Amino acid sequence: MKQIVFSTHNENKLKEIKKILSDKFKILGLSDLNCDDEIIESGKTLAQNAYIKASFINKSYNIDCFADDTGLEIKSLNGEPGIYSARYAGDECSSEKNIEKVLNSLSNKKCRKAVFKTVICLIFNKEKHFFEGKVYGSISPKIIGKQGFGYDPIFIPDGFNKTFSQMSIDEKNRISHRAIAVQKLSKFLKSRFTK
């Protein structure tokens, strides 16, 4: 089975990706490489940040790899938190503090429309490829659900009356922004490995 590295320390993301790609690929995380390096995401877009992470691992370990960057863009907050989604609440941020800041920022806003975006950068045979996934939805007025991670407890995808955190991992993996991007990645990889 072909091995490929997912450049992340986030075990929740790794678990989601493995669930989607495990039938064809052995997915390794950074812990499998014993990589503890902190990769500074200094890009101005999701695509730039994904490339920074993938490129670092590709150059350091000379291995095919991919990385993602994900952002929650809220219309009435002018696209915030966007590329700062993971560190929206500042230096001492956590998922709970990030969510709290979003809910506080929206307390006087009528429009709660949002879009979750994931961009994956794959470096394969020294070439880079990008895959994007988007899900439109809205921000709930409070935290609902216990599954998932990040902003999942407050994001309600269009067409549903529950948050990502109220969904099973299988249900979320059928519709999420990351799943859409990963399916595009999977289609590309499968086309290359069947040649």
Buried (B, 14 or more C-beta within 10 A) or exposed (E): EEEBBBBBBBEBBBEBBBBBBEEBBEBBBBEEBEBEEEBEBEBEEBBBBBBBBBBBBBEBBEBBBBBBBBBBBBBBBEBBBBBBBBBBBEEEBEBEBBBBBBBEBBEEEEEBBBBBBBBBBBBBEEEBBBBBBEBEBBBBEEBBBEBBBBBBBBBBBEEBEEBBBBBEBEBBBEBBBBBBBBBBBBEBBBEEEEE
